[in-house]
Amino acid sequence: MKRLWLILATLTLARMTMGFQFQSVATVGPLLTSDSIISYTELGALIGIYLLPGAFFAIPGGWLGKRFGDKRIVLTGLAMMTLGGALLAISDVFEIMFIGRLVSGMGAVLLNVLVTKMVTDWFAEYRITTAMGVLISSWPLGIAIALLTLGPIAGAIGLQLAFFVSVAICAIALLLVASIYSNPPEPADADLSCSRPVTPKLTRFEFLGVVLSGCVWCFYNIAFILVLSFGPEFLVREGMTLISAGAIVSIASWLVIPALPIGAWVAEHIGRPTLTIVVTFLGISLLIMAIPFTTSYVMIFAAIGIIFGPAGGLIMALPAQVLQKENRAIGMGIFFTIYYAGMGIFPAIAGYAREVTGNPVAPLVLAGVAILFAILALASLRILQIRHRSNTSVAQKI
């Protein structure tokens, strides 16, 4: 039993490095742009390229794990994150930094897809909900730690050495996974189950439904990431130090960690999923849009972190509402492909908007608009479901 939780802790730490490394560039973004190392558009590109590879590797990543072994591919992913982080740390040339982030991002995709499967394999018969809750919280935890620590570290030892902190964490995670993780015992009927042919084929309803579900999840996360990525730069322009700005913005990430499971529990008991999502989305959009018009930054970033919580679990439940059991694997691959594509592209768009307008508020406005897009995607999904039920009912009567 102790080994079970040790494996969970190891895999959670490994996934936390992904959040930390992702946020590392955005946290010190004001230093990169103020020293004219890169432009705001290039900053957005460096942020976004970390997740963009997921649009191409989310589905193949699972196949690679099956072909070569989950542990081997996760170690490969962590090695790529370490190598890519080192490339970023040793250069101040944008092209080299971009390649480093791309390599890191490709490794992070392999890590993310397979770590989720590895936890499921170990906990499928025992507290899977608790285990997945712990694992999912690792992403915002890594982001929060980066926001809180990298600013002071960069100020104390320099920007490039600060990037090596991410490299060291990835290397440590690689060693821990290599030495601690082992595959779970095979069930007695493993050979029999593996011999069954599986040929999933999505219906038109399932395909459109999972695409719209993916859009809801994508725009929801885009809003959160843009606030975390460009919030520090806005606060620095308002006269704060980088350390203070990072600490204040990190409040949203710290609070979303408990808000996700608690909010999901509350939303489940309310029993009005669509209404809950829409109300929280409107609240999120209003809070983000209000950032430039207030000086109560601690309160508003705290509120953003809390109100992001209730919708998370409800959105993740959307694919199951449209996918048949035998189609969930390919359906979730499509779901995460959309998520990664949007998360890779929109930070670059936000950086470009900041560059063109010369206004640090522009990326925050885009974050608020992204939530409104999420509402449109949810409304389209519900209309699709209503039409499907209506068509099914008519067909049954005939």
N, C-alpha and C positions, 0 to 999 in steps of 0.2 A: 504493500500500500504506500509506504514512504517513497519507493522508487517511482510510483505512478505520479505523485505530486512533484518529485524532483525533475522528472521528464517535462512536466507541464511548465515548471519554473524555467527550465533551460530553453524550451521552445518560445516561451513568452519573452524572455530576455533577448533571444535572437530576433524576434519580430519587433521588439522595442527599438533595436538598433536601426531598423528601417525608418521609423518615425523620426528618430534623432538625426539620422543622416539626411533625410528629406528636408528637415527644417533648418539644417545647419547653414545653408546658403541664405535663406530668407532672413534669419536672425541677424546675420552680420551684413545684410544687404546695404544698409545705410553707409557702412564703411567702404564697401566695394564701389558704390556709386559716387560717394563724396570724394574719394581719392582718385576718381576718373579711371579706375581699373576696368570697369564695364559700364555700359549705359543701362537705363531702366528697362529697355526692351530686351537687352541681353540678360539682365537679372531675371526677368520673367521667363525667358527661354531656359535658363539654367534651373529654375524652379520646376517648370513644367516637364522638361525632358526626362526628369527622374521617373515620372509616372507614365509617360507616353508609351514606352516599350510594352506596357501591359496590354495595349490595344492589339498587339501582334503576338504576344507570348502567353497570355492568360490561358488560352485553350491548349496550345502545344505544351505548356509547362506540365500539365497533368499527364500528358502522354509520355514526356521525358521521364517523369518520376516512375511511371509504370515500366518503362523500357529499361532504365538504368538503376532504379532504386531511389526511393524518396530521400534517404539520408545522403546519398552521394550527390544528388542534384542540389539539395539544400546547402551542402558544404561548398559546392561549386558556386552557388549564388552568393554565399558569404565571402568567398574568395574574390569574386568579381566586385563586390561592394568594397572590399578592402583595397583592391587594386585601383578601382575607379576613384575612391576617396583619396588615395595617394597621388594620382594624377592631378586631381583638383588642387591638392595642398601644395604641390611643388611648382605650380605655374601661375603666372598672372596674365597669360595669353588666353583670350576668350575661347579660341578654337580648341586648345588643349583642355581647358576647364570643361567645355561642352562635351568633349569625348569622355572625360572622366565621369561626368554626371550620367552620360548615356550608359557607360559600362556598369556603373553602380546601379542605375535604374533597372537594367536587364537582370542583374543579379537579384535585386529586391523583388522583382516579379516572380522569379523562380522560388525564392524564399517564401513569399506570401502565399502563393498557391499551394505549395506542398506542406508548409507548416500547418495550415488549416486542416489538410487531409490527415497529417500525422497525429494531431490532437484528436481528431474524430476517430481514427483507428484505435487509439488507446482508451478513449473514454466513451465509446459508443454504447457500452453496456453499463456505464457507471458515471452519473453526474455530468452528462455531456453538456447540459445547459450551463452549469457552473463553470466548467472548463472552458467553454467557448466564450463566456462572459469575461473570464480572466484574460484569455488570449486577445480578444478584440480590444480590450482596454489598453493593450500595449502600444498601439499606434498613437493615440493622443498623449499617453504617458511619455513616450519618446519625444514627441513634439514639445511638450511642456518642459521637460528637462533641458532640451536644447535652448528654448526661449529664455530659461532662467539662468543658464550657466555660460553659454557661449559668448555673450556680450562681455561679462567680466573677464573671461579667459582671454578673449581677443585683446582686451585693454591691457591685460597684465603681461602676456607673452607674445602678442602679435597675431595678425590675422592668419598667416599661413600655418603657424604652429597650432592655432586653435582648430584648424581643419583636421590636423592630425589626431585630435581627440576622437573624432568620428572613426578614423582609420583604426585606432587602437581598440575601440569598442567592438568594431566588426571583427577584428582579429581575435579578441577574447571570446566573442560569441562562437566563432568558428571552432576554436579549441574546445570549448565546453560541449558543443553539439557533437564533435568528433569523439570525445571521451565519455560522454554520459548517455547519449541517445542510443537506443537499440529498438529494433522492430518488435511490435507486440506479437504474442503467440498467435499462430494461425488457428482459426477455428477448425473444428473437426471436418466440416463440410466445405472447406476452402477449395479443394480441387474440383469438387462437383460444381460449385457455384461459378468457378472460373471457366468451366467448360460450356456454360450456357451462352448461346449467341445473343448479343445485344445489338440491335439495329434501330436506335432511336430516330424518329422522324417527327419534327415539329409540324403541327397543323398551322394554318395561317393565323388562327386566333392565338395560339401559344406564342408564335413568333412575334406578332405585333404586341401582345401583352407583355412579354418579357423585355422587349425593346423599350416600351413605355415605362415599365418598372425600373429598368436601368437608367432611363433619363431622370426619373424622380430621384433615385439614389445619387446619380452623378451631379445634378445641379445642387442638391442638398449639401454634398461634400465640397463642391466648388465654392459655395458661399463661405463655408467654414474655413477652408484653406486660404482663400483670398484675404479674409480678415486676419488670420494668423500671419500670413506672409507679408502683407503690406501695411498692417496695423502699426508695427514698430516704426516704419519709416514716416508714417503720418504723425505719430507722437513725437518723434525726433524733430520734425519740421515745426511742431508746436512748441518747441523749446526744451523738451526733456532730453536727458542723457540716454544713450543706447541701452545702458543697464536698466534704468527705470522703465523705459518703453517696453523692453523685452519682458520684464517682470509683470507689468500690468497686463500686457496682451496674453501672457501665459496663464493668467487667471481663468480665461475662457477654457483653455485646454485642460487645466487641472480640474475644473468643476464639471466638465463634460464627462470625465471618467466615471464618477458615481452617478451622474445624471442619466447616463445611458441605461444602466440596468434598473435604477429606481424609476425613471420615467417610463420605461417599457412596462414595468409592473403596474404603475398607476394607470397608464393608457389602456392596458388590458382589462383592468377592472372598470374603467369608465364605459367601455363597450361601444364607443362611437369612433372607430378608427379613422374614417375619412374626415369627419369634423375635427378630430384631434389634430390630424396632420395639417389641415388647412389653417386652423387657428394658430398653431405653433409656427407655421411658415409665415403667416402674416406678421406675427409678433417678431420673428427673427428679422424679416425685411425692415420693419419699422425701427428696430433697435440699431441695425447696421446703418440705415440712412440717418439716424439721429446722432451718430458719432461726431460728425463735424460741428454739431450745434450744441454741444455740451462740454463741460469741463469735468464732469463727474465720471472720469474714465474708468476708475476701479469698479464703480457700480454697474456701468453699462457693459463692460466686458464680462463681469460676473453674471449679469442677466443673460447675456448671449450664450455663455457656457451652459447655464441651467436650462434655458428654453430649447436648446438644441437636443436635449435628452429624449423627451417623450416620443418624438417622431422616428428615431433611429430604428428601434425594434419593429415598429409597425411597417416601415418601408421595406425592411429585410424580409418581412412576411409576404410582400406583394407577389414575388415570383411563384411561390407555392400556390397562390390563388388562381394562377393561369396555366401552370405546367402539370402535366400528368407525371406520375412518379417515375416512370421509365425514361422521361425526357428531362429530368431535372439536371443531370450532369451537363448536357450540352446547352440547356437553357441558362444555367448559371454561368457557363463560359461566355455566352453572349452578354449576359447581365454585367459581368465584370469587364468585358471588353469595352462596352460603352462607358463604364465608369472610368477606366484608365484613359480612354481617348479624350474624354472631356477634361479630366484632371491634368492631362498633359498639354492640352491646347490652351485652356482658358488662362492659366497664369501668364503665358506669353502675350495673350490678348490684353490682359490687365496691365502688364508692363508697357506694352505699346501705347495703351490709353494714357498711362502716366507720362510717357515720353512726349506724346503729341500735345496733350493739354497742359503739361507743366504743372499739374495740380495733383497733390498726393491723395486727394479725395476720390479721384477717378476710379481706382481699383475697388474702393469700398462701395461706390455706386454700382459697379458691375456685380459685386457680391450680392447686393440687395436685389438687383434685377434677376440674378440667377435663381433666387428663391421663388420669384414670381413665375419663372419658366417651369420650375418644379411643380407649381400648382397647376399650370396648364397641362403638363404631362400627366399628372394625377387625374385631372378632370377627363382627359382623353381616354385614360385607362378605364375609368368607371363607365364611360359611355360605351366603350368597346365591350365591357363585361355585360352591360345591360342588353345590348344588341345580341350578344352571343346567347344569353339566356333566353331571350325572346325567340331567336331563330331555332334554338334547341327545342323549346316548348312547342313551337309550331310543327317542327319535324316529327316530334313524338305523337302529336295529335293526328297527323296525317298517317 
